[in-house]
């Protein structure tokens, strides 16, 4: 399929150099790079870690997360 893609000149130059070294077309270099990138995304998505969580009942009555000073007092044992 033919399409138009805008690439930075420096990136295109790197693709041309790689194509010449491998004796393939620039399209083949770009296709290979896209396949590797997509495969990496799939592998990363498959390696997601799910951490266990527990419902510990929420905040203590009267505790406000909007009051930093009060939270510090509670953590320091001053109530």
Chimera marker file (.cmm) of the C-alpha trace (Angstrom):
<marker_set name="trace">
<marker id="1" x="0.000" y="0.000" z="0.000" r="1" g="1" b="0" radius="0.5"/>
<marker id="2" x="1.287" y="3.421" z="-0.847" r="1" g="1" b="0" radius="0.5"/>
<marker id="3" x="0.944" y="6.255" z="1.663" r="1" g="1" b="0" radius="0.5"/>
<marker id="4" x="2.678" y="9.494" z="2.575" r="1" g="1" b="0" radius="0.5"/>
<marker id="5" x="4.437" y="9.928" z="5.889" r="1" g="1" b="0" radius="0.5"/>
<marker id="6" x="6.284" y="13.034" z="7.057" r="1" g="1" b="0" radius="0.5"/>
<marker id="7" x="9.581" y="12.152" z="8.744" r="1" g="1" b="0" radius="0.5"/>
<marker id="8" x="12.310" y="14.373" z="10.124" r="1" g="1" b="0" radius="0.5"/>
<marker id="9" x="15.145" y="14.639" z="7.602" r="1" g="1" b="0" radius="0.5"/>
<marker id="10" x="17.685" y="13.197" z="10.057" r="1" g="1" b="0" radius="0.5"/>
<marker id="11" x="15.528" y="10.110" z="10.652" r="1" g="1" b="0" radius="0.5"/>
<marker id="12" x="15.044" y="9.584" z="6.926" r="1" g="1" b="0" radius="0.5"/>
<marker id="13" x="18.795" y="9.837" z="6.390" r="1" g="1" b="0" radius="0.5"/>
<marker id="14" x="19.382" y="7.169" z="9.043" r="1" g="1" b="0" radius="0.5"/>
<marker id="15" x="16.824" y="4.939" z="7.328" r="1" g="1" b="0" radius="0.5"/>
<marker id="16" x="18.537" y="5.430" z="3.959" r="1" g="1" b="0" radius="0.5"/>
<marker id="17" x="21.937" y="4.552" z="5.426" r="1" g="1" b="0" radius="0.5"/>
<marker id="18" x="20.547" y="1.431" z="7.091" r="1" g="1" b="0" radius="0.5"/>
<marker id="19" x="18.769" y="0.420" z="3.866" r="1" g="1" b="0" radius="0.5"/>
<marker id="20" x="21.976" y="0.776" z="1.877" r="1" g="1" b="0" radius="0.5"/>
<marker id="21" x="23.968" y="-1.270" z="4.405" r="1" g="1" b="0" radius="0.5"/>
<marker id="22" x="21.347" y="-4.046" z="4.420" r="1" g="1" b="0" radius="0.5"/>
<marker id="23" x="20.767" y="-3.761" z="0.673" r="1" g="1" b="0" radius="0.5"/>
<marker id="24" x="17.007" y="-3.361" z="1.108" r="1" g="1" b="0" radius="0.5"/>
<marker id="25" x="14.560" y="-0.556" z="0.393" r="1" g="1" b="0" radius="0.5"/>
<marker id="26" x="13.878" y="2.312" z="2.767" r="1" g="1" b="0" radius="0.5"/>
<marker id="27" x="10.289" y="1.040" z="2.910" r="1" g="1" b="0" radius="0.5"/>
<marker id="28" x="11.572" y="-2.313" z="4.197" r="1" g="1" b="0" radius="0.5"/>
<marker id="29" x="13.629" y="-0.583" z="6.903" r="1" g="1" b="0" radius="0.5"/>
<marker id="30" x="10.611" y="1.445" z="8.029" r="1" g="1" b="0" radius="0.5"/>
<marker id="31" x="8.355" y="-1.639" z="7.915" r="1" g="1" b="0" radius="0.5"/>
<marker id="32" x="10.819" y="-3.642" z="10.036" r="1" g="1" b="0" radius="0.5"/>
<marker id="33" x="11.156" y="-0.806" z="12.547" r="1" g="1" b="0" radius="0.5"/>
<marker id="34" x="7.377" y="-0.539" z="12.883" r="1" g="1" b="0" radius="0.5"/>
<marker id="35" x="7.019" y="-4.298" z="13.392" r="1" g="1" b="0" radius="0.5"/>
<marker id="36" x="9.665" y="-4.256" z="16.136" r="1" g="1" b="0" radius="0.5"/>
<marker id="37" x="8.015" y="-1.269" z="17.813" r="1" g="1" b="0" radius="0.5"/>
<marker id="38" x="4.553" y="-2.868" z="17.721" r="1" g="1" b="0" radius="0.5"/>
<marker id="39" x="5.907" y="-6.183" z="19.032" r="1" g="1" b="0" radius="0.5"/>
<marker id="40" x="7.598" y="-4.338" z="21.912" r="1" g="1" b="0" radius="0.5"/>
<marker id="41" x="4.294" y="-2.632" z="22.792" r="1" g="1" b="0" radius="0.5"/>
<marker id="42" x="2.480" y="-5.987" z="22.822" r="1" g="1" b="0" radius="0.5"/>
<marker id="43" x="5.200" y="-7.584" z="24.963" r="1" g="1" b="0" radius="0.5"/>
<marker id="44" x="5.078" y="-4.686" z="27.421" r="1" g="1" b="0" radius="0.5"/>
<marker id="45" x="1.294" y="-4.945" z="27.677" r="1" g="1" b="0" radius="0.5"/>
<marker id="46" x="1.553" y="-8.674" z="28.387" r="1" g="1" b="0" radius="0.5"/>
<marker id="47" x="4.044" y="-8.063" z="31.202" r="1" g="1" b="0" radius="0.5"/>
<marker id="48" x="1.833" y="-5.769" z="33.261" r="1" g="1" b="0" radius="0.5"/>
<marker id="49" x="1.994" y="-6.538" z="36.949" r="1" g="1" b="0" radius="0.5"/>
<marker id="50" x="-1.154" y="-6.498" z="39.036" r="1" g="1" b="0" radius="0.5"/>
<marker id="51" x="-0.453" y="-5.697" z="42.652" r="1" g="1" b="0" radius="0.5"/>
<marker id="52" x="-2.755" y="-7.041" z="45.329" r="1" g="1" b="0" radius="0.5"/>
<marker id="53" x="-4.786" y="-4.482" z="47.234" r="1" g="1" b="0" radius="0.5"/>
<marker id="54" x="-6.858" y="-4.668" z="50.362" r="1" g="1" b="0" radius="0.5"/>
<marker id="55" x="-9.815" y="-2.642" z="51.536" r="1" g="1" b="0" radius="0.5"/>
<marker id="56" x="-8.779" y="-1.492" z="54.981" r="1" g="1" b="0" radius="0.5"/>
<marker id="57" x="-11.952" y="0.431" z="55.677" r="1" g="1" b="0" radius="0.5"/>
<marker id="58" x="-10.953" y="3.878" z="54.492" r="1" g="1" b="0" radius="0.5"/>
<marker id="59" x="-10.125" y="6.903" z="56.623" r="1" g="1" b="0" radius="0.5"/>
<marker id="60" x="-10.643" y="7.163" z="60.325" r="1" g="1" b="0" radius="0.5"/>
<marker id="61" x="-13.645" y="9.299" z="61.260" r="1" g="1" b="0" radius="0.5"/>
<marker id="62" x="-12.753" y="12.980" z="61.400" r="1" g="1" b="0" radius="0.5"/>
<marker id="63" x="-9.617" y="12.686" z="59.237" r="1" g="1" b="0" radius="0.5"/>
<marker id="64" x="-9.456" y="15.038" z="56.267" r="1" g="1" b="0" radius="0.5"/>
<marker id="65" x="-6.885" y="14.566" z="53.521" r="1" g="1" b="0" radius="0.5"/>
<marker id="66" x="-7.264" y="18.271" z="52.730" r="1" g="1" b="0" radius="0.5"/>
<marker id="67" x="-5.689" y="19.376" z="56.043" r="1" g="1" b="0" radius="0.5"/>
<marker id="68" x="-1.935" y="18.682" z="55.961" r="1" g="1" b="0" radius="0.5"/>
<marker id="69" x="-1.281" y="20.030" z="59.445" r="1" g="1" b="0" radius="0.5"/>
<marker id="70" x="-3.972" y="17.829" z="60.979" r="1" g="1" b="0" radius="0.5"/>
<marker id="71" x="-2.624" y="14.777" z="59.115" r="1" g="1" b="0" radius="0.5"/>
<marker id="72" x="0.881" y="15.463" z="60.444" r="1" g="1" b="0" radius="0.5"/>
<marker id="73" x="-0.504" y="15.774" z="63.970" r="1" g="1" b="0" radius="0.5"/>
<marker id="74" x="-2.294" y="12.416" z="63.616" r="1" g="1" b="0" radius="0.5"/>
<marker id="75" x="0.855" y="10.743" z="62.256" r="1" g="1" b="0" radius="0.5"/>
<marker id="76" x="2.868" y="12.204" z="65.142" r="1" g="1" b="0" radius="0.5"/>
<marker id="77" x="0.319" y="10.921" z="67.631" r="1" g="1" b="0" radius="0.5"/>
<marker id="78" x="-0.986" y="14.393" z="68.552" r="1" g="1" b="0" radius="0.5"/>
<marker id="79" x="-4.758" y="14.430" z="68.432" r="1" g="1" b="0" radius="0.5"/>
<link id1="1" id2="2" r="1" g="1" b="0" radius="0.2"/>
<link id1="2" id2="3" r="1" g="1" b="0" radius="0.2"/>
<link id1="3" id2="4" r="1" g="1" b="0" radius="0.2"/>
<link id1="4" id2="5" r="1" g="1" b="0" radius="0.2"/>
<link id1="5" id2="6" r="1" g="1" b="0" radius="0.2"/>
<link id1="6" id2="7" r="1" g="1" b="0" radius="0.2"/>
<link id1="7" id2="8" r="1" g="1" b="0" radius="0.2"/>
<link id1="8" id2="9" r="1" g="1" b="0" radius="0.2"/>
<link id1="9" id2="10" r="1" g="1" b="0" radius="0.2"/>
<link id1="10" id2="11" r="1" g="1" b="0" radius="0.2"/>
<link id1="11" id2="12" r="1" g="1" b="0" radius="0.2"/>
<link id1="12" id2="13" r="1" g="1" b="0" radius="0.2"/>
<link id1="13" id2="14" r="1" g="1" b="0" radius="0.2"/>
<link id1="14" id2="15" r="1" g="1" b="0" radius="0.2"/>
<link id1="15" id2="16" r="1" g="1" b="0" radius="0.2"/>
<link id1="16" id2="17" r="1" g="1" b="0" radius="0.2"/>
<link id1="17" id2="18" r="1" g="1" b="0" radius="0.2"/>
<link id1="18" id2="19" r="1" g="1" b="0" radius="0.2"/>
<link id1="19" id2="20" r="1" g="1" b="0" radius="0.2"/>
<link id1="20" id2="21" r="1" g="1" b="0" radius="0.2"/>
<link id1="21" id2="22" r="1" g="1" b="0" radius="0.2"/>
<link id1="22" id2="23" r="1" g="1" b="0" radius="0.2"/>
<link id1="23" id2="24" r="1" g="1" b="0" radius="0.2"/>
<link id1="24" id2="25" r="1" g="1" b="0" radius="0.2"/>
<link id1="25" id2="26" r="1" g="1" b="0" radius="0.2"/>
<link id1="26" id2="27" r="1" g="1" b="0" radius="0.2"/>
<link id1="27" id2="28" r="1" g="1" b="0" radius="0.2"/>
<link id1="28" id2="29" r="1" g="1" b="0" radius="0.2"/>
<link id1="29" id2="30" r="1" g="1" b="0" radius="0.2"/>
<link id1="30" id2="31" r="1" g="1" b="0" radius="0.2"/>
<link id1="31" id2="32" r="1" g="1" b="0" radius="0.2"/>
<link id1="32" id2="33" r="1" g="1" b="0" radius="0.2"/>
<link id1="33" id2="34" r="1" g="1" b="0" radius="0.2"/>
<link id1="34" id2="35" r="1" g="1" b="0" radius="0.2"/>
<link id1="35" id2="36" r="1" g="1" b="0" radius="0.2"/>
<link id1="36" id2="37" r="1" g="1" b="0" radius="0.2"/>
<link id1="37" id2="38" r="1" g="1" b="0" radius="0.2"/>
<link id1="38" id2="39" r="1" g="1" b="0" radius="0.2"/>
<link id1="39" id2="40" r="1" g="1" b="0" radius="0.2"/>
<link id1="40" id2="41" r="1" g="1" b="0" radius="0.2"/>
<link id1="41" id2="42" r="1" g="1" b="0" radius="0.2"/>
<link id1="42" id2="43" r="1" g="1" b="0" radius="0.2"/>
<link id1="43" id2="44" r="1" g="1" b="0" radius="0.2"/>
<link id1="44" id2="45" r="1" g="1" b="0" radius="0.2"/>
<link id1="45" id2="46" r="1" g="1" b="0" radius="0.2"/>
<link id1="46" id2="47" r="1" g="1" b="0" radius="0.2"/>
<link id1="47" id2="48" r="1" g="1" b="0" radius="0.2"/>
<link id1="48" id2="49" r="1" g="1" b="0" radius="0.2"/>
<link id1="49" id2="50" r="1" g="1" b="0" radius="0.2"/>
<link id1="50" id2="51" r="1" g="1" b="0" radius="0.2"/>
<link id1="51" id2="52" r="1" g="1" b="0" radius="0.2"/>
<link id1="52" id2="53" r="1" g="1" b="0" radius="0.2"/>
<link id1="53" id2="54" r="1" g="1" b="0" radius="0.2"/>
<link id1="54" id2="55" r="1" g="1" b="0" radius="0.2"/>
<link id1="55" id2="56" r="1" g="1" b="0" radius="0.2"/>
<link id1="56" id2="57" r="1" g="1" b="0" radius="0.2"/>
<link id1="57" id2="58" r="1" g="1" b="0" radius="0.2"/>
<link id1="58" id2="59" r="1" g="1" b="0" radius="0.2"/>
<link id1="59" id2="60" r="1" g="1" b="0" radius="0.2"/>
<link id1="60" id2="61" r="1" g="1" b="0" radius="0.2"/>
<link id1="61" id2="62" r="1" g="1" b="0" radius="0.2"/>
<link id1="62" id2="63" r="1" g="1" b="0" radius="0.2"/>
<link id1="63" id2="64" r="1" g="1" b="0" radius="0.2"/>
<link id1="64" id2="65" r="1" g="1" b="0" radius="0.2"/>
<link id1="65" id2="66" r="1" g="1" b="0" radius="0.2"/>
<link id1="66" id2="67" r="1" g="1" b="0" radius="0.2"/>
<link id1="67" id2="68" r="1" g="1" b="0" radius="0.2"/>
<link id1="68" id2="69" r="1" g="1" b="0" radius="0.2"/>
<link id1="69" id2="70" r="1" g="1" b="0" radius="0.2"/>
<link id1="70" id2="71" r="1" g="1" b="0" radius="0.2"/>
<link id1="71" id2="72" r="1" g="1" b="0" radius="0.2"/>
<link id1="72" id2="73" r="1" g="1" b="0" radius="0.2"/>
<link id1="73" id2="74" r="1" g="1" b="0" radius="0.2"/>
<link id1="74" id2="75" r="1" g="1" b="0" radius="0.2"/>
<link id1="75" id2="76" r="1" g="1" b="0" radius="0.2"/>
<link id1="76" id2="77" r="1" g="1" b="0" radius="0.2"/>
<link id1="77" id2="78" r="1" g="1" b="0" radius="0.2"/>
<link id1="78" id2="79" r="1" g="1" b="0" radius="0.2"/>
</marker_set>
